[in-house]
Amino acid sequence: MAPAITTLAADAPELSAANTGFMLICSALVMLMTPALAFFYGGMVRVKSTLNMLMMSFISLGIVTILWVLFGFSLAFGTDSGSIIGWSSDYVGLSGIGVTELWDGYTIPVYVFAVFQLMFAILTPALISGALADRVKFTAWALFITLWVTVVYFPVAHWVWGAGGWLFEMGVIDFAGGTAVHINAGAAALGVILVIGKRVGFKKDPMRPHSLPLVMLGAGLLWFGWFGFNAGSWLGNDDGVGAVMFVNTQVATAAAMLAWLAYEKIRHGSFTTLGAASGAVAGLVAITPSGGAVSPLGAIAIGAIAGLLCAMAVGLKYRFGYDDSLDVIGVHLVGGVLGSLLVGLFATGGVQSDAKGLFYGGGLDQLGKQAVGVVAVLAYSLIASAILALLIDKTMGMRVSEDDEVSGIDQVEHAETAYDFSGAGGGASSRSTAAPAPAVTENKKVDA
């Protein structure tokens, strides 16, 4: 994320129609990533949980938007207080912002910056939902989002990107969200699942993705939207940094997908569509914090490392017994950590900033800063998220009952099912004289 810039009055920027339009397009692309994530996650669960998985992402669009307008933008990007949190009364309700008022030192309106950052805030809690598939009450999830973005996301966004935030001032590089988004969400996912426990039948019953085409559709849309997520985070396109980030996003994602598939072929003997989709996402995650500081060759290395290590990491849940349903920890937490730390190795000092990594003569200084950022965000999000989940669990309960989980959370929580086969064949079937086929239960369709 581009840093705030202080300018003298004589050097004050003027509104750029080109940059403003570019940033509005990028904002729309980032918004698309939340429905894309819903499809990606929705295809990975069993039939009986599809709609719930979609809704766990979609509800973030509603809740976080309102909170952001009311106070979230002020907490994240208002005037710094103690390097921990921001606050500006003009940002409350976005009521004190002039239509043509520019974001600090940039050529885009404050409104444009606010809506771009809103899309990040929406996506981040939606990422957490993949770890909790099949077993969380929808009302509890909605309350968790409300509390989590207020207590965790808004402060962490200020630490990393807000002028005066302590990680920002330390010089931690996070171009578009390796710490604030991916480590934050991954650590939160781990904190919550340690509280709510495993799904019924974890490591015993088949829990295969019900629709790999949906997974691939979601991954493709995520890849597409990620160009806005990454390239837009420089807040303009005047100096070429956003273009470098765009290229590095594509390059790292390709490298990670190939590395994941190679690992699968060697380890399991097959190239899977799920592996291709997961590898691409791992690469997108890893390049997010680092892509503005590295060369395309560095991006290839970062993507390949992330693809390989994230593929290895997703199996840790079976070894250690935590039920990360859709591998949020293995992909987003591990990928975010890798991308954030590898800045300290591959930063060239010639793109986003003059900070150089170890491989470019910068020593261990930047790597140390990156490590502080990783540990701080991971520890805070993990602990705070676990506490929030525990409070909700002890008051209203986080999980549906075991019977409801087995029968299907879609029907229980939403009174709907993802697919209706009762009308298959339409009018032709109603005119048929053949005896009807035996009914097939949802669970049989899922586990077939």
FENTAPE-V717678 format. One record per residue. N is the residue number from 1. PHI is phi in whole degrees, 0 to 359 (NA if undefined). D_CENTER is the distance of its C-alpha to the mean C-alpha in Angstrom with 1 decimal. Layout:
N:PHI:D_CENTER
N:PHI:D_CENTER
This chain:
1:NA:15.4
2:295:19.1
3:287:21.2
4:293:23.5
5:236:27.0
6:263:30.3
7:235:33.0
8:285:36.6
9:304:37.9
10:293:39.7
11:258:36.6
12:300:34.4
13:286:32.3
14:249:32.9
15:300:30.5
16:253:29.5
17:296:29.3
18:294:27.7
19:294:24.8
20:297:24.4
21:297:24.2
22:301:21.9
23:289:19.4
24:293:19.8
25:296:19.1
26:298:15.9
27:298:14.9
28:295:15.7
29:296:13.7
30:292:10.4
31:301:11.6
32:299:12.2
33:295:8.7
34:290:8.5
35:299:11.8
36:299:11.0
37:298:8.3
38:299:11.2
39:294:13.6
40:302:11.9
41:290:11.7
42:299:15.0
43:286:16.9
44:276:16.1
45:267:17.8
46:284:21.5
47:307:23.3
48:289:23.9
49:240:20.3
50:299:19.0
51:294:19.4
52:299:18.0
53:294:14.7
54:298:14.7
55:291:15.7
56:295:13.2
57:277:10.6
58:297:13.4
59:295:14.8
60:296:11.9
61:301:13.3
62:281:16.6
63:295:16.3
64:291:14.0
65:303:16.0
66:293:19.2
67:296:18.3
68:298:17.1
69:293:20.5
70:292:22.5
71:207:21.5
72:296:17.9
73:298:18.5
74:295:21.7
75:294:20.2
76:278:17.6
77:232:19.8
78:283:23.3
79:301:26.1
80:297:25.4
81:228:27.0
82:68:27.6
83:65:24.6
84:249:22.5
85:212:21.9
86:249:22.8
87:192:25.0
88:219:26.8
89:297:28.8
90:295:28.7
91:272:25.0
92:291:25.5
93:70:25.3
94:51:25.0
95:271:28.7
96:255:30.1
97:254:28.5
98:287:30.8
99:300:30.0
100:256:30.7
101:293:29.7
102:269:27.7
103:293:24.8
104:314:26.3
105:82:27.8
106:243:26.0
107:257:27.3
108:241:24.9
109:295:25.4
110:303:23.7
111:302:22.7
112:292:20.8
113:299:18.9
114:297:18.2
115:286:16.9
116:298:14.6
117:292:13.2
118:302:13.1
119:295:10.6
120:294:8.0
121:296:9.3
122:291:9.0
123:293:5.4
124:300:4.6
125:293:7.3
126:298:6.8
127:300:4.4
128:299:7.6
129:301:9.9
130:298:10.1
131:283:12.0
132:250:14.4
133:306:15.5
134:84:19.3
135:218:20.4
136:250:19.1
137:300:21.1
138:293:19.5
139:294:21.3
140:294:20.1
141:295:16.5
142:297:17.1
143:295:18.9
144:299:16.3
145:303:13.7
146:302:16.6
147:288:17.5
148:293:14.3
149:295:13.1
150:288:16.8
151:272:17.5
152:247:14.4
153:295:11.9
154:300:14.8
155:297:16.8
156:295:14.4
157:301:13.5
158:292:17.3
159:304:17.9
160:273:15.9
161:241:16.6
162:284:19.4
163:301:22.9
164:99:24.5
165:300:21.4
166:291:22.6
167:286:20.1
168:299:20.5
169:291:24.2
170:291:24.2
171:100:22.9
172:293:19.5
173:268:17.9
174:216:14.2
175:302:14.3
176:219:10.9
177:131:8.6
178:299:9.2
179:273:10.6
180:294:9.6
181:255:5.8
182:280:5.5
183:297:9.0
184:303:8.9
185:291:6.7
186:295:8.5
187:294:11.7
188:298:11.5
189:302:11.3
190:297:14.3
191:300:16.1
192:288:16.0
193:290:17.1
194:293:19.8
195:274:21.1
196:272:21.1
197:85:22.1
198:272:22.1
199:292:22.4
200:297:26.0
201:87:27.1
202:302:24.4
203:70:26.0
204:240:28.9
205:268:28.0
206:293:26.4
207:228:22.8
208:283:22.3
209:302:19.9
210:271:22.1
211:211:21.1
212:293:20.0
213:301:20.7
214:296:18.0
215:299:15.5
216:293:16.8
217:298:16.7
218:298:13.0
219:295:12.3
220:297:14.8
221:291:13.4
222:299:9.9
223:303:12.1
224:299:14.2
225:294:11.8
226:295:10.3
227:296:13.8
228:289:13.6
229:302:10.4
230:271:12.3
231:296:15.9
232:288:15.9
233:286:14.9
234:273:18.5
235:65:19.6
236:164:22.3
237:221:23.9
238:273:27.2
239:242:27.3
240:88:25.5
241:295:22.5
242:299:20.1
243:293:22.0
244:298:21.6
245:296:17.8
246:299:17.9
247:298:20.2
248:295:18.4
249:298:15.2
250:295:17.4
251:295:19.4
252:295:16.9
253:295:15.2
254:298:18.7
255:296:19.8
256:293:17.0
257:299:17.7
258:294:21.4
259:294:21.2
260:297:19.4
261:296:22.0
262:297:24.8
263:298:23.8
264:300:23.9
265:297:27.2
266:291:28.8
267:277:27.6
268:240:27.8
269:89:29.8
270:219:27.6
271:260:25.0
272:257:22.7
273:295:20.6
274:297:17.9
275:294:18.2
276:298:17.9
277:294:14.8
278:293:13.1
279:297:14.7
280:299:13.5
281:296:9.7
282:300:10.9
283:294:12.7
284:298:10.1
285:297:8.0
286:293:11.5
287:279:12.9
288:303:10.5
289:281:12.5
290:252:15.6
291:295:16.4
292:275:18.4
293:243:20.6
294:237:21.6
295:275:23.8
296:302:23.1
297:294:24.8
298:296:22.6
299:296:19.6
300:299:21.3
301:297:21.8
302:296:18.3
303:297:17.0
304:296:19.8
305:297:19.4
306:294:15.7
307:300:16.7
308:290:19.6
309:288:18.4
310:292:15.2
311:299:17.7
312:289:19.9
313:289:17.5
314:295:16.5
315:277:20.2
316:294:20.4
317:295:19.6
318:283:23.0
319:286:24.8
320:259:23.7
321:83:23.4
322:263:20.1
323:262:18.7
324:272:15.0
325:310:15.4
326:242:12.8
327:66:12.2
328:295:8.9
329:291:11.2
330:296:12.8
331:260:10.1
332:279:7.2
333:291:9.8
334:294:12.6
335:297:11.1
336:295:9.9
337:297:13.4
338:299:15.1
339:299:13.9
340:291:14.7
341:286:18.0
342:292:19.1
343:305:19.4
344:292:22.3
345:254:23.9
346:253:23.3
347:298:23.3
348:272:26.3
349:79:27.2
350:234:27.8
351:238:24.7
352:293:22.4
353:208:24.8
354:270:27.9
355:290:26.1
356:247:27.0
357:274:25.8
358:303:28.2
359:286:28.9
360:240:29.9
361:86:32.3
362:269:30.1
363:69:30.8
364:261:28.5
365:300:27.9
366:291:24.5
367:299:23.4
368:297:24.6
369:297:22.7
370:297:19.4
371:296:20.3
372:299:21.0
373:298:17.6
374:299:15.9
375:295:18.3
376:296:18.3
377:292:14.7
378:299:14.5
379:294:17.8
380:296:17.3
381:295:14.1
382:301:15.6
383:290:18.9
384:296:18.1
385:292:15.8
386:297:18.5
387:296:21.1
388:298:19.5
389:297:19.2
390:294:22.7
391:297:24.1
392:294:22.8
393:297:24.0
394:281:27.4
395:260:27.9
396:256:26.7
397:86:25.3
398:271:21.7
399:256:22.8
400:287:24.8
401:291:28.2
402:298:28.7
403:297:30.8
404:293:28.2
405:295:25.6
406:291:28.1
407:287:29.3
408:131:25.9
409:288:23.4
410:298:23.4
411:294:27.0
412:289:27.1
413:271:24.3
414:233:24.5
415:56:28.0
416:215:26.8
417:232:26.2
418:292:24.0
419:230:27.1
420:244:30.7
421:262:33.2
422:293:36.2
423:259:37.2
424:303:36.9
425:96:39.8
426:56:40.4
427:295:44.0
428:299:45.2
429:291:44.4
430:289:46.1
431:267:49.3
432:289:49.2
433:263:51.9
434:290:50.2
435:294:49.2
436:294:45.5
437:288:43.3
438:299:42.4
439:294:39.3
440:244:36.3
441:287:34.1
442:299:30.4
443:298:30.1
444:293:32.4
445:294:30.4
446:295:27.2
447:269:28.9
448:293:31.2
